[in-house]
Amino acid sequence: MPGQSLGRRFRWLWASYAVSAYGTALGFGAFALIAVVVLHAGAARVSALAAVGPAVGALLAVPLGPWVEARRSAAVMIGMDLVRFAAMISVPLAYALGWLGFAHLLIVSIVAAAAKIAFNAASGARLKELVRSADLVVANARFESTNWSSLALGPPLGGAAIGLFGPVTTVLADAVSYLLSAGGVAASRDRAAERDPSAARDRTDHVTGNSPRAGGTAGPDHHDMPATGRRPRRADQPGGVFEGWRHLWAHPELRALFVNQMLVNGLIMATEPLLAVLLLGEFGMPAWQYGLAFAAPCLGGLIGSRLARRVVARRGQRWVFRVIGTTRALWLVGLAFVQPGIGGLITVMVVELAIIISMSLYSPVLAAYRLERTPRDRVARTLTAWSISTSAAIATLTALGGLLADATSPRTAIAVAGLLILATPLLLVGGTSTA
């Protein structure tokens, strides 16, 4: 329910997510814009920039699953926010000193990608600690709604800021948002419970830090936590992050959803740098229009995320996965028909709106289902494996898209991605029969 309270500590976690989401939205497409406008990069280099960061970041993140699980989720989140702040702030500093180059952007994107994977794994574990099973769809829908509202406002504001203050302005704003996010995560911690875990077990509030949901609506059995209240050490976690992949692959429904999500995300994200080259480079679209083209449709994310709980209650998870999972794959090919001028701007906005409404309804249901089907002692490793695989898929498909665009044209590469994504719903036929 929209007004349902999930507790003070969840509100701090939500606030932390919000400030980071708005900072990232302000910097939407910032690296691609800097590469095109400042460094005069072509389609292949811009696609490489979008691909290398997730690819190498995913490789570096392989050992992070067990590392995250061996530490307190809040501490990991704070640490990763500080790492991302340090990486991002280096870009405007280098630009001011005249040292900014393509290699610098590559390194920052790699560091940010690895830190994001660790942060996401810890945040999933954190959410499971703070919210009971019955409220997971509500909690994830709130994050989803916040994400899309930030994307509705951030890019046009970021485009205007770039026009007024220069190309690295939004990267600076993104860096500062990570500092504020770290403060919000710190405020969500329960210091007394961390010092005395046994005291937390006596609490009745279902959203306290020591009442994580382990799989049932009645809450967890605290035997899954060591007496110290700390997470198990890496030595107690055989298989490391590979245990996360084994869990995903052994669960038929999760496996189908996992592979489908990798391909859908990869193909959609592969078009982003291609559109940047097409719109900003070939068409000469102003930065504020480019931001508006992707921002205005994000209002559709508010619609989808607010409908998620009602649709699940009425139709069930399986219906969402099959019907909405199919719907979100139908629209991408429309971007191949973008033309210069106001008509092209409207085409992008209509296609993005259709995609976003579908994805914002689908994503919180998928996130809740994934947590429900994952034991508490495997959450961080499973989410790390999921993030690594998604990043690798995005990197691979983005790089291939860039090579295809270089050999043909950005428009042709976008069309190929749009046609390929039409086949992804086949993975959901039968694969989610018991979801």
Secondary structure as UniProt FT lines:
FT   TURN            2..3
FT   HELIX           8..26
FT   TURN            27..29
FT   HELIX           30..33
FT   HELIX           34..38
FT   HELIX           43..61
FT   TURN            62..63
FT   HELIX           64..69
FT   HELIX           73..97
FT   HELIX           102..130
FT   HELIX           133..135
FT   HELIX           136..165
FT   TURN            167..168
FT   HELIX           169..187
FT   HELIX           191..195
FT   HELIX           197..201
FT   TURN            206..207
FT   TURN            209..210
FT   TURN            217..218
FT   HELIX           222..224
FT   TURN            227..228
FT   HELIX           234..236
FT   TURN            238..241
FT   HELIX           242..250
FT   HELIX           252..276
FT   HELIX           277..282
FT   HELIX           287..295
FT   HELIX           296..298
FT   HELIX           299..315
FT   HELIX           317..319
FT   HELIX           320..324
FT   HELIX           325..327
FT   TURN            328..329
FT   HELIX           332..337
FT   HELIX           342..372
FT   HELIX           376..378
FT   HELIX           379..407
FT   HELIX           410..420
FT   HELIX           421..428
FT   TURN            429..434
//
